[in-house]
Amino acid sequence: MVKIAICEDDIFYMKKAKQLVEDFFKERELRFSLITFQSGIELTKNFRENYDILFLDISMEEMDGLEAARWLRENGSKACIVFLTGYPEYSLEGYKVDAHRYLLKNAENIKEALNECLSSALEKMQKDEKKIDLDVQGGILSIAPSKIVYAESKVHRVTIHVLENSGDMQEYYMYDRLDHVQEQLAHLGFMRIHQSYLINREYLKTVCRYKAELIAGISLGISKKYYKDLEDYYIRMRGEF
């Protein structure tokens, strides 16, 4: 799950940014959590978790976005910081806090700019993520676990289904047992749901009638042996939203 915070004191722009962010993740069927703050003071005072992406308005009273960003960096935040501003002249200051992007919030192409910004932030997160090596047909696949949607066992071969940055699905083949693949991935958020399927929990959308619905219209059977554990996880997951 991608954790996002928006800190903006103008209600109009806060709602606009919130809607655009929600649209981006829902259109791509990606799990996310989003919280909003109306001042830098409120953000720093209630800072309880390490967000992945932070949208900060630069021009706020009491504590502006730059000051809040410095506080966050000093307190260990490694988030992708995106500044929201009506003026471009703050860009040099942003380099001091390793800002990922500047977005002109009154720009006509704000939707396109924000979508590109989020795509870039997610790509950066994947690059920073510790990769694993899988011995696939054709060589070693070094991959961020978050890109693996599910693994499927069929006729002495495991198929790794991967979500590419383009949004397309790609398949890689391994001559291995799914039990062995599970040993490699179980501690990284993967769950066995069937003798033939191991899924990345981040891509689970619904559980209904012994079917697990994932992104991109993928529907996989759940065996009775694994149903209770998956159903319990799904109920907990629903409670996060």
PEVEN-V529408 format. One record per residue. N is the residue number from 1. RES is the residue in one small letter. SS is DSSP state (~ for helix, > for strand, _ for the rest). BURIAL is b if it has 24 or more other ideal C-beta (glycine too) atoms within 12 Angstrom, else e. Layout:
N/RES/SS/BURIAL
N/RES/SS/BURIAL
This chain:
1/m/_/b
2/v/>/b
3/k/>/b
4/i/>/b
5/a/>/b
6/i/>/b
7/c/>/b
8/e/_/b
9/d/_/b
10/d/_/b
11/i/~/e
12/f/~/e
13/y/~/b
14/m/~/b
15/k/~/e
16/k/~/b
17/a/~/b
18/k/~/b
19/q/~/e
20/l/~/b
21/v/~/b
22/e/~/b
23/d/~/e
24/f/~/b
25/f/~/b
26/k/~/e
27/e/~/e
28/r/_/e
29/e/_/e
30/l/_/b
31/r/_/b
32/f/>/b
33/s/>/e
34/l/>/b
35/i/>/b
36/t/>/b
37/f/>/b
38/q/_/b
39/s/_/b
40/g/~/b
41/i/~/e
42/e/~/e
43/l/~/b
44/t/~/b
45/k/~/e
46/n/_/e
47/f/_/b
48/r/_/e
49/e/_/e
50/n/_/e
51/y/_/b
52/d/_/b
53/i/>/b
54/l/>/b
55/f/>/b
56/l/>/b
57/d/>/b
58/i/_/b
59/s/_/b
60/m/_/b
61/e/_/e
62/e/_/e
63/m/_/b
64/d/_/b
65/g/~/b
66/l/~/b
67/e/~/b
68/a/~/b
69/a/~/b
70/r/~/e
71/w/~/b
72/l/~/b
73/r/~/e
74/e/~/e
75/n/_/e
76/g/_/e
77/s/_/b
78/k/_/e
79/a/_/b
80/c/>/b
81/i/>/b
82/v/>/b
83/f/>/b
84/l/>/b
85/t/>/b
86/g/_/e
87/y/_/e
88/p/_/e
89/e/_/e
90/y/_/b
91/s/~/e
92/l/~/e
93/e/~/b
94/g/~/b
95/y/~/e
96/k/~/e
97/v/~/b
98/d/_/e
99/a/>/b
100/h/>/b
101/r/>/b
102/y/>/b
103/l/>/b
104/l/>/b
105/k/_/b
106/n/_/e
107/a/_/e
108/e/_/e
109/n/_/e
110/i/~/b
111/k/~/e
112/e/~/e
113/a/~/b
114/l/~/b
115/n/~/e
116/e/~/e
117/c/~/b
118/l/~/b
119/s/~/b
120/s/~/e
121/a/~/b
122/l/~/b
123/e/~/e
124/k/~/b
125/m/~/b
126/q/~/b
127/k/~/e
128/d/~/e
129/e/_/e
130/k/_/e
131/k/>/e
132/i/>/b
133/d/>/e
134/l/>/b
135/d/>/e
136/v/>/b
137/q/_/e
138/g/_/e
139/g/>/e
140/i/>/e
141/l/>/b
142/s/>/e
143/i/>/b
144/a/>/b
145/p/~/b
146/s/~/b
147/k/~/b
148/i/>/b
149/v/>/b
150/y/>/b
151/a/>/b
152/e/>/b
153/s/>/b
154/k/>/e
155/v/_/e
156/h/_/e
157/r/>/e
158/v/>/b
159/t/>/b
160/i/>/b
161/h/>/b
162/v/>/b
163/l/>/b
164/e/_/e
165/n/_/e
166/s/_/e
167/g/_/e
168/d/_/e
169/m/>/b
170/q/>/e
171/e/>/b
172/y/>/b
173/y/>/b
174/m/>/b
175/y/_/e
176/d/_/b
177/r/_/e
178/l/~/b
179/d/~/e
180/h/~/e
181/v/~/b
182/q/~/b
183/e/~/e
184/q/~/b
185/l/~/b
186/a/~/e
187/h/~/e
188/l/~/b
189/g/_/b
190/f/>/b
191/m/>/b
192/r/>/b
193/i/>/b
194/h/>/b
195/q/_/e
196/s/_/b
197/y/>/b
198/l/>/b
199/i/>/b
200/n/>/b
201/r/~/b
202/e/~/b
203/y/~/b
204/l/>/b
205/k/>/b
206/t/>/e
207/v/>/b
208/c/>/e
209/r/_/e
210/y/_/e
211/k/>/b
212/a/>/b
213/e/>/b
214/l/>/b
215/i/~/b
216/a/~/e
217/g/~/e
218/i/_/b
219/s/>/e
220/l/>/b
221/g/>/b
222/i/_/b
223/s/_/e
224/k/~/e
225/k/~/e
226/y/~/b
227/y/~/e
228/k/~/e
229/d/~/e
230/l/~/b
231/e/~/b
232/d/~/e
233/y/~/b
234/y/~/b
235/i/~/e
236/r/~/e
237/m/~/b
238/r/~/e
239/g/_/e
240/e/_/e
241/f/_/e
